[in-house]
Amino acid sequence: LKPFWLKPSTGGAHLAKGASSEQAQRAQMAAIPKRIEKETQKLHQEPPPGVAAEPDKDNYRYFHINMSGPVGTPYEGGIYILELFLPEGYPMEPPKVRFLTKIYHPNIDKLGRICLDVLKDKWSPALQIRTVLLSIQALLSAPEPSDPLDTSVADHFIHNRKEAEALAVQWNSMYAKPNAP
């Protein structure tokens, strides 16, 4: 699957032929804002519980995310893969995040887009990647069918929550397991 945005260049952090990958990484880190560097370090030192976030080796604005489904939810036991991208305007504009793993949830559509206030109108430059990831986990724990992205799933959650959650468990076992399609 290709990301839903084009990965931008490394900001001109080009090295001479034969440069080591460590030198390339240092040059790329120098080309990104300190804020992103600090947030990346903090994600490694103090990862949010149930979340692994790794920057792409070729683009430190692009992150590969593995998120465990919260305990006590239909998503429990699942490992969800997400992609997160920090646009050039970050932190003045929010990160772009989407699920790559299929999930049955009223606030996440079939393309993996997420309806979450901190990714839209409630974004603030004071928020961080960690906050966004914790907010996504909270959304998995407490779906909001009254503010849906997928109206058919939301209707299912509103009119027959037990059946909708059973279907979410089924999708979890089909798609959110290691080696799932």
N, CA and C atoms as an extended XYZ file, in Angstrom:
543
Properties=species:S:1:pos:R:3:atomname:S:1:resname:S:1:resid:I:1 pbc="F F F"
N         0.833       -1.192        0.000 N   LEU     1
C         0.000        0.000        0.000 CA  LEU     1
C         0.868        1.242        0.000 C   LEU     1
N         0.537        2.160       -0.861 N   LYS     2
C         1.266        3.426       -0.885 CA  LYS     2
C         0.647        4.385        0.125 C   LYS     2
N         1.459        5.249        0.715 N   PRO     3
C         0.895        6.243        1.626 CA  PRO     3
C        -0.113        7.119        0.887 C   PRO     3
N        -1.029        7.744        1.617 N   PHE     4
C        -2.043        8.574        0.974 CA  PHE     4
C        -1.523        9.953        0.661 C   PHE     4
N        -0.257       10.215        0.873 N   TRP     5
C         0.378       11.455        0.458 CA  TRP     5
C         1.729       11.061       -0.107 C   TRP     5
N         2.301       11.898       -0.874 N   LEU     6
C         3.624       11.611       -1.404 CA  LEU     6
C         4.655       11.920       -0.350 C   LEU     6
N         5.613       11.038       -0.217 N   LYS     7
C         6.680       11.301        0.733 CA  LYS     7
C         7.547       12.415        0.156 C   LYS     7
N         7.704       13.539        0.872 N   PRO     8
C         8.534       14.613        0.350 CA  PRO     8
C        10.007       14.238        0.404 C   PRO     8
N        10.797       15.026       -0.264 N   SER     9
C        12.234       14.772       -0.265 CA  SER     9
C        12.797       15.003        1.120 C   SER     9
N        14.039       14.635        1.312 N   THR    10
C        14.680       14.771        2.621 CA  THR    10
C        15.163       16.184        2.855 C   THR    10
N        14.639       17.133        2.135 N   GLY    11
C        14.990       18.525        2.394 CA  GLY    11
C        16.388       18.883        1.936 C   GLY    11
N        16.882       18.209        0.933 N   GLY    12
C        18.191       18.546        0.406 CA  GLY    12
C        19.345       17.945        1.187 C   GLY    12
N        19.070       16.977        2.036 N   ALA    13
C        20.139       16.361        2.817 CA  ALA    13
C        20.782       15.257        1.976 C   ALA    13
N        21.500       15.645        0.947 N   HIS    14
C        22.139       14.691        0.050 CA  HIS    14
C        23.610       14.564        0.423 C   HIS    14
N        24.141       13.362        0.280 N   LEU    15
C        25.533       13.109        0.621 CA  LEU    15
C        26.285       12.603       -0.596 C   LEU    15
N        27.558       12.733       -0.518 N   ALA    16
C        28.404       12.243       -1.597 CA  ALA    16
C        28.315       10.723       -1.676 C   ALA    16
N        28.596       10.201       -2.859 N   LYS    17
C        28.575        8.764       -3.072 CA  LYS    17
C        29.534        8.101       -2.082 C   LYS    17
N        29.094        7.003       -1.482 N   GLY    18
C        29.954        6.280       -0.556 CA  GLY    18
C        29.786        6.705        0.898 C   GLY    18
N        28.928        7.653        1.169 N   ALA    19
C        28.716        8.077        2.555 CA  ALA    19
C        28.002        6.956        3.309 C   ALA    19
N        28.327        6.802        4.577 N   SER    20
C        27.716        5.740        5.371 CA  SER    20
C        26.259        6.065        5.664 C   SER    20
N        25.498        5.022        6.006 N   SER    21
C        24.088        5.258        6.336 CA  SER    21
C        23.980        6.087        7.607 C   SER    21
N        24.925        5.955        8.515 N   GLU    22
C        24.921        6.774        9.734 CA  GLU    22
C        25.113        8.247        9.375 C   GLU    22
N        26.006        8.529        8.420 N   GLN    23
C        26.207        9.909        7.973 CA  GLN    23
C        24.940       10.430        7.290 C   GLN    23
N        24.302        9.579        6.512 N   ALA    24
C        23.071        9.978        5.829 CA  ALA    24
C        21.985       10.297        6.848 C   ALA    24
N        21.872        9.470        7.878 N   GLN    25
C        20.872        9.724        8.919 CA  GLN    25
C        21.162       11.029        9.638 C   GLN    25
N        22.428       11.285        9.954 N   ARG    26
C        22.794       12.535       10.631 CA  ARG    26
C        22.457       13.739        9.760 C   ARG    26
N        22.732       13.631        8.461 N   ALA    27
C        22.440       14.736        7.546 CA  ALA    27
C        20.933       14.966        7.455 C   ALA    27
N        20.176       13.881        7.405 N   GLN    28
C        18.725       14.033        7.328 CA  GLN    28
C        18.185       14.631        8.619 C   GLN    28
N        18.681       14.190        9.770 N   MET    29
C        18.223       14.742       11.050 CA  MET    29
C        18.535       16.236       11.119 C   MET    29
N        19.654       16.645       10.550 N   ALA    30
C        20.011       18.064       10.553 CA  ALA    30
C        19.039       18.878        9.697 C   ALA    30
N        18.419       18.215        8.715 N   ALA    31
C        17.510       18.917        7.804 CA  ALA    31
C        16.087       19.033        8.349 C   ALA    31
N        15.794       18.360        9.466 N   ILE    32
C        14.442       18.459       10.019 CA  ILE    32
C        14.449       19.330       11.269 C   ILE    32
N        13.321       19.902       11.590 N   PRO    33
C        13.248       20.779       12.757 CA  PRO    33
C        13.569       20.049       14.061 C   PRO    33
N        14.126       20.789       15.001 N   LYS    34
C        14.470       20.248       16.322 CA  LYS    34
C        13.246       19.634       16.994 C   LYS    34
N        12.096       20.246       16.815 N   ARG    35
C        10.869       19.752       17.446 CA  ARG    35
C        10.620       18.299       17.065 C   ARG    35
N        10.737       17.985       15.778 N   ILE    36
C        10.497       16.615       15.315 CA  ILE    36
C        11.561       15.684       15.883 C   ILE    36
N        12.796       16.144       15.894 N   GLU    37
C        13.885       15.336       16.443 CA  GLU    37
C        13.616       15.008       17.915 C   GLU    37
N        13.213       16.005       18.698 N   LYS    38
C        12.947       15.790       20.128 CA  LYS    38
C        11.761       14.852       20.336 C   LYS    38
N        10.709       15.039       19.556 N   GLU    39
C         9.543       14.167       19.692 CA  GLU    39
C         9.887       12.722       19.327 C   GLU    39
N        10.704       12.546       18.285 N   THR    40
C        11.122       11.206       17.874 CA  THR    40
C        11.924       10.546       18.989 C   THR    40
N        12.855       11.290       19.578 N   GLN    41
C        13.651       10.747       20.683 CA  GLN    41
C        12.749       10.352       21.854 C   GLN    41
N        11.784       11.203       22.187 N   LYS    42
C        10.888       10.912       23.310 CA  LYS    42
C        10.036        9.675       23.027 C   LYS    42
N         9.600        9.508       21.774 N   LEU    43
C         8.823        8.321       21.420 CA  LEU    43
C         9.634        7.045       21.624 C   LEU    43
N        10.952        7.123       21.406 N   HIS    44
C        11.816        5.963       21.620 CA  HIS    44
C        12.087        5.742       23.098 C   HIS    44
N        12.329        6.824       23.826 N   GLN    45
C        12.663        6.720       25.246 CA  GLN    45
C        11.447        6.389       26.106 C   GLN    45
N        10.306        6.986       25.795 N   GLU    46
C         9.079        6.798       26.576 CA  GLU    46
C         7.901        6.537       25.642 C   GLU    46
N         7.869        5.361       25.013 N   PRO    47
C         6.767        5.110       24.079 CA  PRO    47
C         5.431        5.031       24.817 C   PRO    47
N         4.363        5.507       24.194 N   PRO    48
C         3.041        5.347       24.810 CA  PRO    48
C         2.756        3.850       24.979 C   PRO    48
N         2.080        3.455       26.046 N   PRO    49
C         1.783        2.028       26.242 CA  PRO    49
C         1.033        1.447       25.045 C   PRO    49
N         1.510        0.306       24.564 N   GLY    50
C         0.838       -0.364       23.458 CA  GLY    50
C         1.097        0.234       22.094 C   GLY    50
N         2.088        1.133       21.996 N   VAL    51
C         2.367        1.794       20.722 CA  VAL    51
C         3.863        1.729       20.413 C   VAL    51
N         4.183        1.372       19.182 N   ALA    52
C         5.557        1.458       18.685 CA  ALA    52
C         5.525        2.389       17.479 C   ALA    52
N         6.350        3.422       17.506 N   ALA    53
C         6.400        4.407       16.419 CA  ALA    53
C         7.836        4.520       15.933 C   ALA    53
N         8.053        4.177       14.694 N   GLU    54
C         9.390        4.234       14.104 CA  GLU    54
C         9.395        5.173       12.909 C   GLU    54
N        10.325        6.130       12.891 N   PRO    55
C        10.428        6.961       11.688 CA  PRO    55
C        10.960        6.125       10.530 C   PRO    55
N        10.512        6.443        9.348 N   ASP    56
C        10.996        5.779        8.147 CA  ASP    56
C        12.475        6.080        7.981 C   ASP    56
N        13.243        5.099        7.563 N   LYS    57
C        14.695        5.321        7.440 CA  LYS    57
C        15.036        6.341        6.356 C   LYS    57
N        14.132        6.558        5.405 N   ASP    58
C        14.394        7.506        4.329 CA  ASP    58
C        13.701        8.853        4.506 C   ASP    58
N        12.805        8.947        5.494 N   ASN    59
C        12.056       10.189        5.672 CA  ASN    59
C        11.603       10.303        7.123 C   ASN    59
N        12.250       11.143        7.885 N   TYR    60
C        11.957       11.272        9.311 CA  TYR    60
C        10.635       11.986        9.593 C   TYR    60
N         9.929       12.418        8.574 N   ARG    61
C         8.594       12.991        8.774 CA  ARG    61
C         7.511       11.916        8.639 C   ARG    61
N         7.892       10.740        8.230 N   TYR    62
C         6.968        9.633        7.996 CA  TYR    62
C         7.232        8.551        9.044 C   TYR    62
N         6.183        8.137        9.768 N   PHE    63
C         6.331        7.150       10.833 CA  PHE    63
C         5.499        5.909       10.545 C   PHE    63
N         6.071        4.760       10.879 N   HIS    64
C         5.376        3.480       10.852 CA  HIS    64
C         4.914        3.230       12.288 C   HIS    64
N         3.624        3.009       12.472 N   ILE    65
C         3.050        2.850       13.804 CA  ILE    65
C         2.435        1.460       13.941 C   ILE    65
N         2.737        0.791       15.047 N   ASN    66
C         2.041       -0.428       15.450 CA  ASN    66
C         1.318       -0.095       16.739 C   ASN    66
N         0.017       -0.328       16.765 N   MET    67
C        -0.791        0.012       17.940 CA  MET    67
C        -1.572       -1.220       18.385 C   MET    67
N        -1.445       -1.557       19.652 N   SER    68
C        -2.214       -2.664       20.221 CA  SER    68
C        -3.637       -2.205       20.490 C   SER    68
N        -4.581       -3.070       20.197 N   GLY    69
C        -5.972       -2.764       20.521 CA  GLY    69
C        -6.145       -2.713       22.030 C   GLY    69
N        -6.866       -1.726       22.540 N   PRO    70
C        -7.031       -1.574       23.991 CA  PRO    70
C        -7.749       -2.771       24.640 C   PRO    70
N        -7.300       -3.132       25.831 N   VAL    71
C        -7.904       -4.209       26.611 CA  VAL    71
C        -9.362       -3.853       26.924 C   VAL    71
N       -10.211       -4.866       26.868 N   GLY    72
C       -11.618       -4.664       27.197 CA  GLY    72
C       -12.445       -4.071       26.076 C   GLY    72
N       -11.891       -4.043       24.867 N   THR    73
C       -12.603       -3.518       23.700 CA  THR    73
C       -12.672       -4.611       22.632 C   THR    73
N       -13.494       -4.433       21.604 N   PRO    74
C       -13.518       -5.408       20.508 CA  PRO    74
C       -12.175       -5.498       19.767 C   PRO    74
N       -11.301       -4.542       20.008 N   TYR    75
C       -10.018       -4.473       19.297 CA  TYR    75
C        -8.879       -5.103       20.098 C   TYR    75
N        -9.192       -5.591       21.299 N   GLU    76
C        -8.195       -6.201       22.183 CA  GLU    76
C        -7.505       -7.362       21.486 C   GLU    76
N        -6.191       -7.439       21.640 N   GLY    77
C        -5.413       -8.514       21.047 CA  GLY    77
C        -4.986       -8.235       19.615 C   GLY    77
N        -5.541       -7.218       19.009 N   GLY    78
C        -5.173       -6.867       17.639 CA  GLY    78
C        -3.954       -5.966       17.609 C   GLY    78
N        -3.203       -6.076       16.539 N   ILE    79
C        -2.083       -5.164       16.288 CA  ILE    79
C        -2.453       -4.400       15.022 C   ILE    79
N        -2.635       -3.099       15.175 N   TYR    80
C        -3.060       -2.239       14.072 CA  TYR    80
C        -1.874       -1.458       13.539 C   TYR    80
N        -1.771       -1.444       12.227 N   ILE    81
C        -0.688       -0.713       11.575 CA  ILE    81
C        -1.258        0.597       11.050 C   ILE    81
N        -0.579        1.677       11.390 N   LEU    82
C        -0.982        3.011       10.959 CA  LEU    82
C         0.212        3.680       10.304 C   LEU    82
N        -0.057        4.717        9.538 N   GLU    83
C         1.005        5.572        9.040 CA  GLU    83
C         0.723        6.982        9.519 C   GLU    83
N         1.793        7.678        9.861 N   LEU    84
C         1.688        9.046       10.355 CA  LEU    84
C         2.704        9.878        9.599 C   LEU    84
N         2.253       11.031        9.121 N   PHE    85
C         3.131       11.922        8.366 CA  PHE    85
C         3.051       13.316        8.961 C   PHE    85
N         4.198       13.928        9.167 N   LEU    86
C         4.277       15.296        9.673 CA  LEU    86
C         4.486       16.228        8.486 C   LEU    86
N         3.480       17.029        8.135 N   PRO    87
C         3.612       17.920        6.975 CA  PRO    87
C         4.632       19.022        7.234 C   PRO    87
N         5.030       19.694        6.179 N   GLU    88
C         6.004       20.794        6.301 CA  GLU    88
C         5.553       21.838        7.312 C   GLU    88
N         4.254       22.043        7.433 N   GLY    89
C         3.722       23.044        8.352 CA  GLY    89
C         3.655       22.601        9.807 C   GLY    89
N         4.051       21.362       10.109 N   TYR    90
C         4.023       20.864       11.484 CA  TYR    90
C         5.013       21.657       12.329 C   TYR    90
N         4.670       22.114       13.499 N   PRO    91
C         3.518       21.797       14.329 CA  PRO    91
C         2.340       22.767       14.190 C   PRO    91
N         2.402       23.695       13.247 N   MET    92
C         1.275       24.621       13.079 CA  MET    92
C         0.070       23.922       12.443 C   MET    92
N         0.307       22.825       11.743 N   GLU    93
C        -0.790       22.021       11.211 CA  GLU    93
C        -0.641       20.598       11.730 C   GLU    93
N        -1.752       19.872       11.857 N   PRO    94
C        -1.710       18.551       12.491 CA  PRO    94
C        -1.045       17.495       11.620 C   PRO    94
N        -0.594       16.411       12.263 N   PRO    95
C        -0.084       15.279       11.487 CA  PRO    95
C        -1.219       14.657       10.676 C   PRO    95
N        -0.849       13.934        9.661 N   LYS    96
C        -1.814       13.167        8.872 CA  LYS    96
C        -1.622       11.709        9.289 C   LYS    96
N        -2.710       11.077        9.700 N   VAL    97
C        -2.637        9.708       10.210 CA  VAL    97
C        -3.754        8.890        9.584 C   VAL    97
N        -3.460        7.636        9.280 N   ARG    98
C        -4.511        6.731        8.834 CA  ARG    98
C        -4.144        5.299        9.198 C   ARG    98
N        -5.185        4.483        9.340 N   PHE    99
C        -5.017        3.058        9.594 CA  PHE    99
C        -4.726        2.363        8.273 C   PHE    99
N        -3.751        1.479        8.270 N   LEU   100
C        -3.512        0.618        7.117 CA  LEU   100
C        -4.212       -0.724        7.326 C   LEU   100
N        -4.391       -1.098        8.593 N   THR   101
C        -5.115       -2.314        8.941 CA  THR   101
C        -6.615       -2.025        8.870 C   THR   101
N        -7.361       -2.937        8.244 N   LYS   102
C        -8.820       -2.779        8.190 CA  LYS   102
C        -9.379       -2.859        9.607 C   LYS   102
N       -10.351       -1.996        9.898 N   ILE   103
C       -10.946       -1.945       11.228 CA  ILE   103
C       -12.417       -1.559       11.093 C   ILE   103
N       -13.256       -2.199       11.898 N   TYR   104
C       -14.693       -1.897       11.906 CA  TYR   104
C       -14.946       -0.931       13.049 C   TYR   104
N       -15.059        0.346       12.719 N   HIS   105
C       -15.156        1.406       13.728 CA  HIS   105
C       -15.899        2.586       13.104 C   HIS   105
N       -16.837        3.200       13.834 N   PRO   106
C       -17.624        4.287       13.235 CA  PRO   106
C       -16.834        5.555       12.922 C   PRO   106
N       -15.681        5.727       13.556 N   ASN   107
C       -14.901        6.950       13.351 CA  ASN   107
C       -13.697        6.742       12.439 C   ASN   107
N       -13.647        5.567       11.794 N   ILE   108
C       -12.554        5.242       10.873 CA  ILE   108
C       -13.196        4.662        9.618 C   ILE   108
N       -12.893        5.266        8.464 N   ASP   109
C       -13.556        4.793        7.243 CA  ASP   109
C       -12.778        3.668        6.570 C   ASP   109
N       -13.312        3.202        5.451 N   LYS   110
C       -12.711        2.069        4.743 CA  LYS   110
C       -11.320        2.372        4.195 C   LYS   110
N       -10.989        3.647        4.042 N   LEU   111
C        -9.648        4.028        3.587 CA  LEU   111
C        -8.691        4.238        4.760 C   LEU   111
N        -9.182        4.045        5.974 N   GLY   112
C        -8.340        4.190        7.155 CA  GLY   112
C        -8.281        5.595        7.718 C   GLY   112
N        -9.020        6.524        7.086 N   ARG   113
C        -9.024        7.898        7.597 CA  ARG   113
C        -9.729        7.941        8.945 C   ARG   113
N        -9.275        8.841        9.802 N   ILE   114
C        -9.744        8.898       11.184 CA  ILE   114
C       -10.467       10.212       11.442 C   ILE   114
N       -11.655       10.122       12.027 N   CYS   115
C       -12.401       11.310       12.446 CA  CYS   115
C       -12.062       11.546       13.915 C   CYS   115
N       -11.184       12.508       14.149 N   LEU   116
C       -10.711       12.797       15.500 CA  LEU   116
C       -10.439       14.283       15.587 C   LEU   116
N       -11.028       14.930       16.573 N   ASP   117
C       -10.939       16.391       16.668 CA  ASP   117
C        -9.508       16.920       16.709 C   ASP   117
N        -8.576       16.217       17.372 N   VAL   118
C        -7.198       16.732       17.452 CA  VAL   118
C        -6.456       16.625       16.127 C   VAL   118
N        -7.027       15.897       15.172 N   LEU   119
C        -6.425       15.836       13.838 CA  LEU   119
C        -7.036       16.877       12.904 C   LEU   119
N        -8.000       17.623       13.430 N   LYS   120
C        -8.679       18.632       12.611 CA  LYS   120
C        -8.780       19.952       13.366 C   LYS   120
N        -9.989       20.344       13.726 N   ASP   121
C       -10.232       21.675       14.301 CA  ASP   121
C        -9.715       21.873       15.723 C   ASP   121
N        -9.462       20.816       16.466 N   LYS   122
C        -8.957       20.965       17.842 CA  LYS   122
C        -7.435       20.826       17.918 C   LYS   122
N        -6.776       20.818       16.764 N   TRP   123
C        -5.316       20.736       16.756 CA  TRP   123
C        -4.725       22.002       17.359 C   TRP   123
N        -3.655       21.825       18.103 N   SER   124
C        -2.908       22.939       18.674 CA  SER   124
C        -1.430       22.613       18.555 C   SER   124
N        -0.579       23.592       18.251 N   PRO   125
C         0.860       23.342       18.183 CA  PRO   125
C         1.437       22.827       19.503 C   PRO   125
N         0.694       22.985       20.595 N   ALA   126
C         1.156       22.464       21.888 CA  ALA   126
C         1.032       20.938       21.958 C   ALA   126
N         0.209       20.348       21.083 N   LEU   127
C         0.048       18.895       21.064 CA  LEU   127
C         1.246       18.250       20.379 C   LEU   127
N         1.451       16.975       20.664 N   GLN   128
C         2.586       16.244       20.105 CA  GLN   128
C         2.117       14.940       19.469 C   GLN   128
N         3.039       14.270       18.799 N   ILE   129
C         2.755       12.974       18.178 CA  ILE   129
C         2.207       12.017       19.233 C   ILE   129
N         2.852       11.984       20.385 N   ARG   130
C         2.434       11.103       21.485 CA  ARG   130
C         0.960       11.343       21.836 C   ARG   130
N         0.556       12.608       21.942 N   THR   131
C        -0.827       12.959       22.278 CA  THR   131
C        -1.788       12.419       21.222 C   THR   131
N        -1.413       12.558       19.962 N   VAL   132
C        -2.248       12.073       18.859 CA  VAL   132
C        -2.426       10.556       18.965 C   VAL   132
N        -1.335        9.842       19.209 N   LEU   133
C        -1.404        8.382       19.295 CA  LEU   133
C        -2.259        7.933       20.481 C   LEU   133
N        -2.108        8.603       21.612 N   LEU   134
C        -2.937        8.281       22.780 CA  LEU   134
C        -4.410        8.599       22.505 C   LEU   134
N        -4.679        9.661       21.765 N   SER   135
C        -6.059       10.026       21.408 CA  SER   135
C        -6.682        8.983       20.484 C   SER   135
N        -5.887        8.435       19.576 N   ILE   136
C        -6.389        7.384       18.684 CA  ILE   136
C        -6.716        6.133       19.496 C   ILE   136
N        -5.842        5.779       20.440 N   GLN   137
C        -6.130        4.635       21.311 CA  GLN   137
C        -7.420        4.860       22.099 C   GLN   137
N        -7.597        6.066       22.608 N   ALA   138
C        -8.812        6.393       23.365 CA  ALA   138
C       -10.048        6.263       22.477 C   ALA   138
N        -9.925        6.637       21.210 N   LEU   139
C       -11.040        6.513       20.269 CA  LEU   139
C       -11.407        5.044       20.052 C   LEU   139
N       -10.397        4.164       20.057 N   LEU   140
C       -10.676        2.733       19.941 CA  LEU   140
C       -11.432        2.239       21.178 C   LEU   140
N       -11.104        2.799       22.330 N   SER   141
C       -11.769        2.406       23.581 CA  SER   141
C       -13.192        2.941       23.669 C   SER   141
N       -13.431        4.086       23.063 N   ALA   142
C       -14.741        4.739       23.170 CA  ALA   142
C       -15.177        5.301       21.822 C   ALA   142
N       -15.661        4.421       20.919 N   PRO   143
C       -16.148        4.908       19.628 CA  PRO   143
C       -17.241        5.957       19.819 C   PRO   143
N       -17.306        6.898       18.888 N   GLU   144
C       -18.294        7.977       18.952 CA  GLU   144
C       -19.203        7.909       17.718 C   GLU   144
N       -20.197        7.016       17.739 N   PRO   145
C       -21.063        6.881       16.562 CA  PRO   145
C       -21.889        8.130       16.267 C   PRO   145
N       -21.998        9.041       17.219 N   SER   146
C       -22.752       10.280       16.966 CA  SER   146
C       -21.946       11.277       16.134 C   SER   146
N       -20.646       11.017       15.953 N   ASP   147
C       -19.778       11.875       15.132 CA  ASP   147
C       -18.993       10.972       14.180 C   ASP   147
N       -19.698       10.288       13.261 N   PRO   148
C       -19.057        9.240       12.473 CA  PRO   148
C       -18.307        9.723       11.237 C   PRO   148
N       -17.435        8.863       10.783 N   LEU   149
C       -16.821        9.023        9.474 CA  LEU   149
C       -17.454        7.989        8.535 C   LEU   149
N       -17.798        6.839        9.087 N   ASP   150
C       -18.481        5.798        8.325 CA  ASP   150
C       -19.905        5.673        8.882 C   ASP   150
N       -20.863        6.272        8.179 N   THR   151
C       -22.235        6.340        8.706 CA  THR   151
C       -22.911        4.973        8.815 C   THR   151
N       -22.602        4.047        7.911 N   SER   152
C       -23.239        2.727        8.003 CA  SER   152
C       -22.745        1.977        9.242 C   SER   152
N       -21.462        2.077        9.541 N   VAL   153
C       -20.919        1.449       10.753 CA  VAL   153
C       -21.492        2.147       11.984 C   VAL   153
N       -21.597        3.462       11.930 N   ALA   154
C       -22.159        4.222       13.055 CA  ALA   154
C       -23.604        3.802       13.315 C   ALA   154
N       -24.405        3.670       12.249 N   ASP   155
C       -25.793        3.223       12.409 CA  ASP   155
C       -25.848        1.845       13.064 C   ASP   155
N       -24.933        0.975       12.649 N   HIS   156
C       -24.869       -0.364       13.235 CA  HIS   156
C       -24.566       -0.264       14.737 C   HIS   156
N       -23.596        0.572       15.115 N   PHE   157
C       -23.241        0.758       16.526 CA  PHE   157
C       -24.410        1.357       17.312 C   PHE   157
N       -25.152        2.277       16.708 N   ILE   158
C       -26.268        2.935       17.402 CA  ILE   158
C       -27.455        1.982       17.579 C   ILE   158
N       -27.806        1.235       16.523 N   HIS   159
C       -29.028        0.429       16.546 CA  HIS   159
C       -28.834       -0.994       17.075 C   HIS   159
N       -27.615       -1.511       17.004 N   ASN   160
C       -27.359       -2.861       17.525 CA  ASN   160
C       -25.891       -2.951       17.935 C   ASN   160
N       -25.585       -2.319       19.050 N   ARG   161
C       -24.198       -2.215       19.515 CA  ARG   161
C       -23.563       -3.595       19.702 C   ARG   161
N       -24.298       -4.521       20.283 N   LYS   162
C       -23.751       -5.857       20.549 CA  LYS   162
C       -23.327       -6.542       19.245 C   LYS   162
N       -24.178       -6.476       18.242 N   GLU   163
C       -23.872       -7.078       16.940 CA  GLU   163
C       -22.699       -6.351       16.268 C   GLU   163
N       -22.677       -5.024       16.352 N   ALA   164
C       -21.588       -4.234       15.756 CA  ALA   164
C       -20.255       -4.575       16.417 C   ALA   164
N       -20.266       -4.699       17.732 N   GLU   165
C       -19.026       -5.047       18.438 CA  GLU   165
C       -18.579       -6.463       18.100 C   GLU   165
N       -19.532       -7.382       17.895 N   ALA   166
C       -19.182       -8.743       17.485 CA  ALA   166
C       -18.511       -8.726       16.109 C   ALA   166
N       -19.011       -7.887       15.216 N   LEU   167
C       -18.394       -7.759       13.896 CA  LEU   167
C       -17.004       -7.127       14.013 C   LEU   167
N       -16.852       -6.159       14.907 N   ALA   168
C       -15.535       -5.546       15.139 CA  ALA   168
C       -14.547       -6.593       15.656 C   ALA   168
N       -15.002       -7.490       16.534 N   VAL   169
C       -14.153       -8.580       17.036 CA  VAL   169
C       -13.759       -9.497       15.880 C   VAL   169
N       -14.718       -9.795       15.010 N   GLN   170
C       -14.446      -10.657       13.851 CA  GLN   170
C       -13.391      -10.014       12.945 C   GLN   170
N       -13.551       -8.724       12.645 N   TRP   171
C       -12.567       -8.024       11.810 CA  TRP   171
C       -11.211       -7.998       12.510 C   TRP   171
N       -11.223       -7.810       13.811 N   ASN   172
C        -9.987       -7.795       14.584 CA  ASN   172
C        -9.239       -9.119       14.395 C   ASN   172
N        -9.965      -10.239       14.494 N   SER   173
C        -9.300      -11.532       14.357 CA  SER   173
C        -8.879      -11.815       12.918 C   SER   173
N        -9.579      -11.235       11.945 N   MET   174
C        -9.221      -11.456       10.535 CA  MET   174
C        -8.072      -10.567       10.067 C   MET   174
N        -8.078       -9.297       10.482 N   TYR   175
C        -7.161       -8.331        9.878 CA  TYR   175
C        -6.067       -7.791       10.794 C   TYR   175
N        -6.255       -7.856       12.111 N   ALA   176
C        -5.307       -7.204       13.022 CA  ALA   176
C        -4.383       -8.192       13.723 C   ALA   176
N        -4.131       -9.300       13.097 N   LYS   177
C        -3.218      -10.297       13.650 CA  LYS   177
C        -1.947      -10.312       12.808 C   LYS   177
N        -0.823      -10.740       13.409 N   PRO   178
C         0.396      -10.855       12.597 CA  PRO   178
C         0.121      -11.725       11.368 C   PRO   178
N         0.661      -11.314       10.251 N   ASN   179
C         0.513      -12.006        8.964 CA  ASN   179
C        -0.911      -11.977        8.416 C   ASN   179
N        -1.753      -11.076        8.932 N   ALA   180
C        -3.119      -10.946        8.399 CA  ALA   180
C        -3.064      -10.230        7.051 C   ALA   180
N        -4.112      -10.415        6.208 N   PRO   181
C        -4.100       -9.757        4.887 CA  PRO   181
C        -4.163       -8.249        4.985 C   PRO   181
